[in-house]
Amino acid sequence: MAKKTSAKPETPAGSATPVLLSGGNPQITKGDGDGPVQAYIAAMPGWKSAVGRRLDALIEETVPDVRKAVKWNSPLYGMEGDGWFLGIHCFEKYIKIAFFRGASLDPPPPVSSKTKETRYLHIPENGPLDEARFADWIKQASQLPGERM
């Protein structure tokens, strides 16, 4: 009888390299805390890992008591007891930053969403990142009610 296989790709036993899902997004086991987020960042392919480290550092510098987790193969950042304000996801040509209450930010991030409240920032390879603007959005977003997921 043939061995039944899972439709969901998994990291091979003993392998330190996570599977990359479509678009190059790392498949990381969900979990709370900095550890799963750092595992995700380390698994981001190519140039995205260095940008991920910088984004994570800017978030921590701006909101020192930030709560972190990985859910749905994406790092999430939020405030304890107040939900998530930001998520990160890798695509083939860019990193997508989701501000879950981004429509309330001043000015709102540039990319709209199917959901009214969410706004996105796309960071392409060699794309400029206005760190001051990003930090301002993080600060604003962290002070709004977060998304419950």
C-alpha positions in Angstrom: 0.0 0.0 0.0 1.3 3.5 -0.9 2.3 5.7 1.9 -0.2 8.5 2.5 1.4 11.9 2.0 0.3 15.3 3.3 -0.9 17.9 0.9 0.9 20.5 3.0 4.7 20.6 2.5 6.7 20.1 5.6 10.4 20.6 6.5 12.2 17.3 6.0 13.1 15.6 9.3 16.5 16.7 10.5 16.6 19.6 8.0 17.3 23.1 9.2 15.9 24.6 6.0 12.2 25.4 6.1 10.1 24.8 3.0 9.5 27.9 0.9 5.8 28.2 -0.1 4.6 29.9 -3.3 6.3 33.3 -3.8 9.1 32.3 -1.5 7.3 32.7 1.8 8.9 30.5 4.5 6.8 27.8 6.1 7.4 28.2 9.8 5.6 26.4 12.6 3.3 28.8 14.4 4.3 30.0 17.8 4.4 32.9 20.2 7.5 35.0 21.0 10.6 36.1 19.3 12.0 32.7 18.5 9.5 31.8 15.7 9.8 35.3 14.3 13.6 35.0 14.2 13.3 31.6 12.5 11.0 33.1 9.9 13.4 36.0 9.3 16.4 33.6 9.0 14.4 31.6 6.4 13.4 34.5 4.3 15.2 33.9 0.9 18.0 36.1 -0.4 17.9 39.8 0.2 14.6 39.5 2.1 16.3 38.2 5.2 18.5 41.3 5.7 15.5 43.5 5.2 13.5 41.4 7.6 16.1 41.8 10.3 16.0 45.6 9.8 12.2 45.7 9.9 12.2 43.6 13.1 14.8 45.9 14.7 12.9 49.0 13.7 9.7 47.6 15.2 11.5 46.7 18.5 13.2 50.1 18.7 9.9 51.9 18.1 7.7 49.7 20.4 10.1 48.0 22.9 7.2 46.0 24.6 5.9 44.6 21.3 4.4 41.1 21.3 5.5 38.8 18.5 4.2 35.5 17.0 4.1 33.5 13.8 0.7 32.5 12.5 -0.3 31.6 9.0 3.3 31.6 7.9 3.7 35.3 8.7 5.3 37.2 11.6 2.8 39.2 13.5 3.5 42.2 15.8 1.0 43.5 18.4 0.4 44.7 21.9 -0.3 42.4 24.8 -4.1 42.1 25.2 -4.8 44.4 22.3 -4.4 42.3 19.1 -2.0 42.5 16.2 -1.2 45.8 14.4 1.3 44.6 11.7 2.2 41.5 9.7 5.0 40.5 7.3 4.7 38.2 4.3 7.2 37.4 1.5 6.3 37.4 -2.1 8.6 36.7 -5.1 9.5 40.3 -5.9 8.7 42.1 -2.6 8.0 42.0 1.1 4.5 42.9 2.1 3.9 44.8 5.3 0.3 44.7 6.4 -0.9 47.4 8.7 -4.2 46.0 9.9 -5.6 49.4 10.9 -3.6 51.2 8.2 -6.5 53.3 6.9 -6.4 55.1 10.2 -2.7 56.0 9.9 -1.6 59.5 8.9 -0.7 59.4 6.0 -2.0 55.9 5.2 0.4 53.4 3.7 0.3 53.5 -0.1 -1.3 50.1 -1.1 -5.0 49.5 -0.5 -6.5 46.1 0.5 -9.7 44.2 -0.1 -10.5 45.0 3.6 -11.3 48.6 4.3 -9.1 49.0 7.3 -5.9 47.3 6.1 -3.2 49.1 4.1 0.1 47.7 2.8 3.6 48.8 2.2 5.5 46.8 -0.4 9.3 46.7 -0.2 11.0 45.5 -3.4 14.7 44.5 -3.7 16.8 47.6 -3.7 13.7 49.6 -3.0 14.0 52.5 -0.7 12.6 52.2 2.8 11.8 55.5 4.5 12.8 54.3 8.0 11.4 57.5 9.7 8.0 57.1 7.9 8.0 53.3 8.7 8.8 54.0 12.4 6.0 56.7 12.6 3.5 54.2 11.1 4.6 51.5 13.6 4.2 54.0 16.5 0.7 55.1 15.3 -0.4 51.5 14.6 0.7 50.2 18.0 -1.6 52.8 19.6 -4.7 51.6 17.7 -6.9 48.7 18.6 -5.3 45.6 17.1 -6.7 42.8 14.9 -7.8 39.7 16.7 -6.6 36.6 15.0 
